Amino acid sequence: MAAVAIAPKPAASSLNLLEFPAPVKVKNPAAVALGKLGGSKGGKIRAAKLSTERKKEIAQQAAKVRWAKVKAE
């Protein structure tokens, strides 16, 4: 086989490409406050409404899924 010469890639400045900064996400402070209010008590209230039997079913299902995962080697 013959050797093939590969030309180097030109620098970005020679291609006249513009580089834009990454967009910044701005969150609405009022929405953040509302989310924290509901999120901080949601799980506790849901757990209080569930029966002991239903909590047990959910825990058993979660354990089955957790143990069914194949570990990467």
N, C-alpha and C positions, 0 to 999 in steps of 0.2 A: 504494500500500500504506500502511496505517496503521502508525504507530510502536507497537512493543510494549514495554511496560515490564517489565523483568526484576527481580524482587525479589532483594535480596542474600541470600546464604546465611547462616543463623544461625551464630553461633560455636559451637564444639564444647562449650564450658562450658554453654551454654543448653540443649543436647540431653541433658545428664546422661550423656555417654559417658565411660567409663573408659579411660585410656591405660595399657597395660601395658609394662614394659620388655622389650626383646628378650631371648630366652632365651640363656643363656651355655652354650656347649658345654664340657663337662668331659671331658678325655681321661684314660684309664687310663694312668698312667706306665709300668706294666709292658708294656702292649700297644704303646705308642709305642717302647719300647726294643727289643722283639722285631721290630717293623716295620723299624726302622733297621738291625738286624742283617741281615735277609734282603734288604732293598732295596739295601744298599750293595754287595753282592757278586753279586746275581742276574744282572745283564746281562753281567758279565765271565765268569761261569761258563757262561752260555748261549752266548755267543760262542765260547768255547773248545771247546764240544762240537759246534758247527756246522762242517760242511766248508766249504772255501773256495768251492766251487761254490754251495752253499746261501746263503752270505753274499752272493755276487754276485747271485743271483736276488732276494734280499730287497732289496738296494740298488737294483737295476734297477726293481723294482716300485715302490719308494718314489719314485724319480725320475720315473717315469711319472705317478704320482698327483700329485706336486708340480707338474709342468709342465702337467698337464691342467686345473688350477684356473684359472678365469676371474678375472682381476684386476678389482677394482672400480674404476670410473672416476668 
